[in-house]
Amino acid sequence: MSLGRGFAVGLLSTAALAAALAMQAPGAPPAGRLVAFGSCGQLLAYAKTHARPFVTGYGVGQPAAVAVGGKASGTAAAPAADSTPQQGVDYSGTNVQEAGVDEPDIVKTNGETVFTVESGRLESIAVGATGKPRLLDTLALDSGWSHELLLHGNHLLVLSRGGYWAQPLPAAPAAVIAPLPSTSTLTEVDVSDPSALTVVQTLKLDGAYVDARMIGGTVRVVSSSSLPIELPTVTPAAATTSAVAAAAAKNRAAVASSGLSVWLPRYRIGKHSWRPLVPCRAVRRPPVFSGLGMLTVTTIDLAKGLTPVDSTGIMTDGRIVYASPSTLYVTTEPWSARPLPATPTRAPSGAETEIHAFDISDPTKTRYLGDGTVPGYLLSQWSLSEFHGVLRVVSTQTPAWWGNGGGSQSFLTTLRLQNGRLAQVGHVDGLGHGDRVYAVRMIGDTGYVVTFRQVDPLYTLDLGDPAHPRVLGTLQLPGYSSYLHPIGASLLLGIGESVDSATNEPVGTQVSLFDVSHPAQPTRLSHLSLGQGWSSAESDHHAFLYWPQTGLVVVPFGQQAVALHVSRAGGIDELGRIVHDQARQAELPQIDRSLVVGKALLTVSSAGVASNGLTSLARLGWAPFPPAPAPKPIPLPGGTITPTP
């Protein structure tokens, strides 16, 4: 199984993985259209048959020696007739990839109240006309170790990840701890009175929360379950061959006698009984076995509460989520594209990424459309972009987690849905020979790709003819950009790293302003070094703020928020740096987010919310958060573990 955004969903032994790869050996039939199960009996028989090779004396898919447990800125809304603050006019929203498609983040605002989740707590902060923040209420969150927010009207949705890494405990050093069931929790909070945050309902899902998207009041939640779910297995009584064989026999019997509930993810509202999350006939499987996992897309209408209004599933897993206003895409690497245990740093030749497309144009239903593949691996959601019904995908032969590699190159592939398949329309290869992709941005008919190994080639791509995409221009510079953001119609801002000319190693964060008014001849107008360190905006676009009304850019930089003014005439001008030295801590807290509300620039850290003048950066106020509670230990056989947020 793959790891999705930092949580563990399972590990396979060397023998089990080899058996799986053997099923995908050269000469196996190519992947075609997905097959829907005709009945629950078919699904159950399929799951049991393909689980058998993974049964060991320690469970299903568990190795004997390892224990595991389980954005362009949002476009401004049209001015309303009332005095309700408008996003993009009176306040900044979350920096998202597609206008009208909201993404979960740790901070949300409606222009009057800021909601943030830090250290397992939800806080509401009032921001009045004076711009002075004031803490209104704090709500402890009971479950999960990572939380994100979506806000629609008075409905605040908290999406929480569960599951932990577990290690054998001193009281049971020879035992292998069974995986903790991986669950995700969605909590609806009524924020109509932000001084009295009230939990309305909770929804628990089997599986690990991967990502979500919201259009209007409809949320699509993508989760990935490691199958089987809560199968009663045993471990060997002793570390002997006979004991391991006996345990394996019992585990095989458990798989053979298992019922449907073991192979379908479930959901539960509040303290009600568990129910199947997805109907058997709404589950599809690839024609070639793709692992003991279930990717589920769950549709929730916040106006109707948290009970799922629709769901669909695929017998695979998911890693990257991207959505246009009408289509949701989920990607993953097939097993044949993953490393063998003996060579974990070598990418198999001919590796591909699978892409699954779902129709989300109906707010009450999610309909599977089809699948396709592109060569190599994707960097992030920015590697995908849909425009006029065509999906553009940038991929590279070497995945990001294996560093820079040898003969790697990158590609741009255009795809269109045809007869249940994402069929290739056009293709460009040869981008960055010996490099890998560090940043991608596609805006309308133009694409921008940054690759890096020794220099930073910024490629501009003509995407106007999907059948014949082509490279327009190239700009080579030292260092690289890992996040690109449009500044008006003809400027592009890059956040990345400068590098040492002798060692080619990163030496600090830099901000670059590119003129792309002539795509065939991109130029760099200005650049500014922020100093030694790293900005979270390089890997998380939600941490980046651009306020077009004043040309303000805010980049988090460790314990600072660096405020910049960006324009064609003036280039990049540093306005000042904000720190949360009001926090009475031994060390300054790291600033995580910044946002504009009215005439104030707000910055958020784990210690509180600071307010500064939007143009002067003069201090306006400070709203401290109460101290974070100590994490609760989790009981396990032979002892406990304490999660680390």
N, C-alpha and C positions, 0 to 999 in steps of 0.2 A: 504494500500500500504506500501511497505517497503521503508526504506530510503537507498539510494545508495550513498556511499562515501561522506556523509556530506551535501546533499541537500535534500530539502523537496519535495516530490512528491504527498502528499495528506494525509488526515487523515479521518478515519471513525468514526462515532458516535457509542456509545455503542450498540444501537439498530441495526444499520446497520451491525456492525461486528457480532453481535449475529445471525442475519439473515443469513449472509454468512457462519458462522460456522455450522449453522443448516443444510445447504446444504451438509456439509461434515461430518455429524453425523455418529457415528458407524453404520455399516450396509450398508453404501453407497458403490456403486460398486468401486472396486479398480481402480486406474489410469491405463489406458492402452495406446495404441498408440495414438498420437495426430491426430486430425481430421482436414483435410484441408477444407476450405470453398469452395463450388462449384461455388459460384457467389457472387457478391456484395450484392444482395438482401438477401442472407442467412446471411452474416456478419452483415448487418444492423439490421435484425430481431433479431439476437442473442444478439447484443449489447443492443438494446432497452429493450428486455425482461429481461435481467439480471441487467439492470440499475434501473428498477422500485423500487426494495426494498430499494435503497439507496437515493431516492429522498426525500428531506425534504423541509421545508420552507426556507432553507438557501442555497439551491443548490443541487448538487449531491455529496453525500459522505462527506458533510461538517457539523461538529457539530455546535450546536447553539451557543456555548460559546467560540469557538476558531477560530481564523482567520489564514489562512495559505497562503503562496505564494510559488506560485511556484518558487633471480636470480643467478645461477652460473654466473660468469662473462662471457661476450660474448667471444666465441672462436675466436682466432686470424684468420683473413682471410689469404688465401694463398698469399705469397709474389708476388707482381706484378712486371712486367718488367720495369715500369716507376718509377718516384720518388715520386709518390703520397703517402702521409703518410698512413700506414696500421694500422687498429684497432688491438690492442693486441700486436703490435710490436712497433709502434711509439707513440701511445697514447691509453689511456684506454677509453672504451665505457661505456654505461650505464650497471650497474649490473643487468642482466636479468636472468630469470629462465631457459629459453631454448635457446641454441645457435641457432642463425639464426632467432629468433623471437624477434623483437625489441619491447620495451615497452615505452610508453610515460613517459617523465620526465621533470623537470624544467630546465635541462641543457643538451645540446647536443654539440658535437664537431666533426669536420672532421680532426682534427690534426693540422689545421692551424688557424682556427677561432673557438672561443667558443661562443655559443648562449645560452642565459639564459633569463628566463622570471621571473621578480620580480615586485611586486606592480603594476600589470597591464601594464607593459612595456616590450617590447622585446629589448634586448641589444646584440650587436655583439662586441666581444673583440678579437683583433688580438694578437697572441702569436708568436713572432719571434724566431729566432735562439737563441737569448739571454735569452729567457724565460720571458722577461718583457712584461706584458700585456698592451694593449693600447685600450681604448674605441674607437670604430669606428663609431657606429651609435646607435640611440635609436628610437624605434617606439612605439607610444602609441597604446594600444589595446582598441577598443571602447566598447566591450561588454564582459560580463561575470565577475565572481569574482574569478575564479580559472582557471589557464591556465597550459597546459602541451605541450611538443614539441615532434615532430618526424622529423627526418632529412633523406632525400634521395637525394644524389647529391646536386643540387642547389635548391631543393624543401624543404622548411621548413614549416611544418604543425603545426599550433597553434590550439589546441583543448581547447575550453573555455566552462565552465559550467555557466549556468544562473539560475535565480530563487532566491527568497529571502524569509525569514520569514517576515511576516507582522503582525502588531498588530493594534487594533482599535486606531484611532487617536483622540486627544482631541476634534477636531471639529465635530467628528461623533462618540461619545462614545457608542451609542446604536447600531451602524451599524456593520455588519459583512462584512469585506472586502473580495471580491471574490478572488480566487487564481490568482496570476499572472501567466499567461501561462508560463510553463517551456520550455525554448528553449536552444539549444546548438549551438555554432558557431564554424565552422572550417574556418580558415584563411590560405590561401596559400601565403607564402612570398618568393619572388625571392631573393636568397642570393648569386647569381653569383658575385655581387659586394657587399661584406659585409659592405662597407662604405656607401652604399646607399640602405638600405633595402626597398623593394618595394612590396606592397600588390598586388597580381595578381588577386585574386578571393576570395569571401567569400561564404560559404554554411551555411545556417541556417536550423536546424532540429527541428521539434516539439519533445519535450521530453528532459529528463535529460541525459546527457552524463555519462555513467557508466565507460567505459574503452575502450581501443583500442589495437590492435596488428598490427604490420607491418612485412611483409615478402617480401623482395625485395622492389619494389615500390608499393605494394598493401597493403592498409590499410583496416582493418575491424573495424568499429566503432559500439560499442554496446550502445544503448540508451534505455531508459525506459520512456514511455509516460503514464501520468495519464489521463484516459478517463472519460468523454468526453472532447474534445478540444474546448475551446471558445464557450460553449453553453450559450446562453443568458438567464440567470436565474435572479430571483428577490429575495429580502429579505423582511421580514415582515415590514409593515408600523409602527407597534407597537408591543411591547412584550406581546401580548395577545393571548389566544388560538385561537380565530377566525382569527386574522391577520396571525398567523403562518399557520393555515390550508389553508387560501386563497392563501398565497404565495406558499405553497406546491402544491396546485392544479395547479397553473400557471406553476410551474416547471415541474410537470408531463406532462402537455400539451406540454411544450417545448421539453421534451425528445421524446414524441410521434410523434411530427412533425419534428424532426431533420432529416437532410440528412446525406449522407454517409461521408461527409467531417468532421463531428463532431467526427467520430469514427475511422478515419484513420490518423496517423501522416503524416505530410507534410514536404516538403523541398523547399527551395528557393535559387537560385543562384543570388548573388548580389541583384539588385532591381527588378528582374523579378518576375512574378506571382508565387504564391505558387502552388505546384504540389503534388499529392499523393506520399509519400515516398515508399510505398510498395503496389503492386497490391493485390486485394482482394484474388485471388487464391493462392498467396504466403503467406497467413496468415493461421496459424493453431491454433487450440484451444484444450486445454486438455479436455478429456471426462467428467471431473468433473470441474465445474466452479471454476476459480482461480483468480477472481478479475477483476476490471475494469482497466486493464492496458494493455499495448502493449510493448513487448520486441522486438526490431528491431535490426538486424545485417545488416549494410550498407557497401557495398564494394566500395572502391574508388581506382582507378588507378591514381597515382600522375602524371604519364606521360601524362594522358589525361585530367588533370584538376580535379575539385572537383565534377563534375556531377556524381552522383552515377551510377555505371555500373551494379549493382545488389543489391537486398535487399530481406530480408525474415523476417517474423514476427510471433510472438506467443502471444496469449492472456494471458499473465502472466507478471511478472516483473523479474528483474535480480539483483543479488547482487555481485557475485564473477565471474571473468573472468579468464580463463586459456587457453593457446593455446600451442599445440605442432606444429611442422612444417606442419602438415597435418590436424589437427582437432582443432576446437575451442569449448570450453565448457563454458556454462553459468549456474550458479546455483542460486537457490532461495529456500526459505522455503515456502511450501504451507500454505494456510491459517490455516489449522488444526494444524500447528506447531507453530503458533504465540500465544502470551499470551492473555488471556481474560482481558478486562479492569479492572475487579474486582480483578484480581490476576496477576498484570503485572510482578511480579518477579518469577513466577512459570512456568516452562516449561511444556506444556501438555505432558502426557505420550505417548510413541510411536511416538514422533516427528520424521519427516524425512526431508531430503533435496532432492529436485528435481534437476536433472542434464540434460541439453539439449546439444546435440552434433551436430556440424555443420562441413561438409566437406569443407576445405579451400585449398585443393590441387590444384584447378584450380584458377589461379590468377584473372580470370574475373567473377567468379561465387561463391556463397556460397550456399551450398545444405544442407538442414536439413536431419540429419541421424537418430535420434531417441532420446529417453529419458529413464531415469531410476531413481532409488531412493537409498539412503543409510540412515541408521539410524542416528538420531541426527543432529548436526549442524557442519558446517565447520568453521575453523578459518580464512583462507585466501586462496589466490591462491596456496600457498605452500601445502595446504591440498590435492591437485590434482597433479598427474604425470602420463603421458602416456609413456609406454615403450613396444616396439614390439607389438603394437596394443592392449595392455591391459591398462585400466585406473585404477590406484591405488588411493584410496580415504581414508583419515584419518578423522574421525568424532568423536564427543563427545556428550554425552547426554545433557550436560549443555552448552548453548551458551556462548561465551566470554563476552557478555554484561551483564550477570547475575552473574558474579563472580564465586567463587568456591562453589560447591554445593554437599552436602550430599552424596547420593548413586550413583553419576555420574560415568560413566566409558567411555572409548574410544575404537574405533574400527578401523580396517583396512579392507576395502572391495575392492576386485578386480572385475572389470566389463569388459565385451567384447560386442561389437555390434553384435546382432543376430536378424535378421528379424525386424528391426526397433526399437529394444529395447536395452538398456544397461543392459544386463543380468548379474546377479551375477555369478562369477566364483569361488571365494573363500572368506573366511572371518576369521578374528581374533578378538576376543573380550577380555574384561578383562584388558585392558591397563589402569593403573592408577586409581584403585578404589578410589572414593572420590575426584579425581583430575579432572582437565580439561586440554586440550591441550594448550601448550604455544608456541611450535615450531615444525615444520615438515620439513624434507628434505629427498627426495628420489633420490638416485643416482644409476642408473643402476639397479642391482638386490638387492640392499640393501636400507633399509629405516631407518630413525632415527626419533624418536618421543620424545619430552620432555613434560611431564605432571608435574603439580605442585599443591600442597596444603600446605604441611609442609616441604617436601624435594623434590628435583629435580630428579625424575627417568628419566634417558636417556635410552630409549629402542632402541635396534638394531634389525631390522627385516630382515628375509630372504624372498625375493620376487621372487626368482628364479623360483619357481613353482607357477604360479598364482592360481592354484586350491588349493594349500596347503601352503599359507603364514604362517610363524611362527616366534615367538619371539626367538631370538638367545641369547641375553644377556641384562643385566640391570646394570646401574651404578647409585647409589643414592648419592646425594650430597646436601648440604644446598644451598638455592637459586635456581635460574633457568636461563635457556637460552631462549630467545624469537626470536633469529635469529641464524641459523646455516649455516656455509659456509665451503665447502671443501678446504683444503690447501694441494694440492698434492693428491696422491692416498690413503694415509693412515692416514691423520690428519683431524680433524674437529674443526673449531673455533666456539665458542658460544659467543654471545653478549647478556647480560641479567642483572639480578639484584642479588646482595647479599642480604641476609635477616638477621634481628636480631634474634638470637637464642631464645630469650625470647618471643618476640611478633610475630615473623614470618612475620614482615612487611619489605618491601624493604627498604634498607638503602643506596643504591648507585649502580652505574653501575660496572659490572665486566666483564672481558674478560677471557674465559677459552679455553684451548687447549686440545683436546681429541685425544688419540691414538686409532684409530679404525682399525688397521691392523689385529687384531683378533676380529671380530665382536662379538663373544661369550663372550669376556672379555674386554670390553671397559674400558679405564683408563683415568684419567685426568693427563696430564703431567705438566701443569703449569696453573696458573691463576693470574690475576692482577686486583686490584681494581683501578678504575679511580677516585673514590671519590664520595661524595654525589651529586646526580643529576641523570639525565636521558639522554640517547642517542636516537636521532631520528632513528638510525639504528635498534633499537629494534622493531619498528613497520613499518619502510619503508626501504626495502632492497636497494633502489636506493641511499640511503645516505651512504652506505658502499662501501669502496674501498679496493680491494686487487690487488696488482701488483706483479705477480709471479716472474718476472725477478729479483727482489731484495728482495722478501719476505716482501714487505712493506704492512702494513695494516693501514688504516686511518679511525678513528671512530669519527664522530661529537659528541661533548659532551657539550651541551649548547653553550656557546660563544667561545668554543675552538674546534680545530681539533687535536685529539691526534694521533700522528704518532707512530707506533709500528713496530718492526721487529719480525717476527714469523718464527720459524724453529724448527725442532725436537731436534737439538743439543742445541740450546740456549733458547728454550721455548719462552716466551713473554718478549721482551725487549722494554721499552719505549724509543723512540728516542727524543721526544720533543713535545711541544704543540704550536700550531699556533693560534694567536688571530688577529683580524682585528682592532688593536688599531690605524691604520692609519685613520680610519673613525672618523671624527670630530663629534661625537655624545655624548650625555650625558651618554649613556650606550653602551657597546660593542655590536655589532650586533651578532645574532646567526648565526653560520656557517652551511649552509644547504648542501653543496656538496663539494666533492674533486675529482680531476681527475689528471691524468698524461698526460703531453704533452711534448714529447722530454725528456729533462733533468730537467724539472721543475715539481713541485707539485703545482697545482693550487687549491685554495679554494675559494668558492663562498658564499657570504652573500647578504643580501638586500642592503648593503652599497657599495659593489664592489667586485673585484676579486684581490686576493693577489697571488703572485708567490714566491715560496721558492725553494731552491735547493733540488733536489730529494734525495740526500744522506746526505747532510750537514744540510738541512733545513734553510740555510742562506737566508736572504731576498734578493729577486731579483727585485721586483717591485710591484706596486699597481695601479690599474685602478679603480677610484671611479665612482659610478653611480650618475647621477644628482638626486636632491631631488625628492621624490615621489610626484606626484600631488595629491591634495585632491580629494576624491571620489565624483562623481556627485550625487546629490539628485535625487530620482525617484518620479515623481508626482503620487499621489494616491488620491482617493476621500477623501476630508477633510484635506489634508495636503501632506507631503512627507516623505519618509524614505531615509536614507543614508546608502548604503551598506558598510559593513566592510569586506575587503578582507580576 
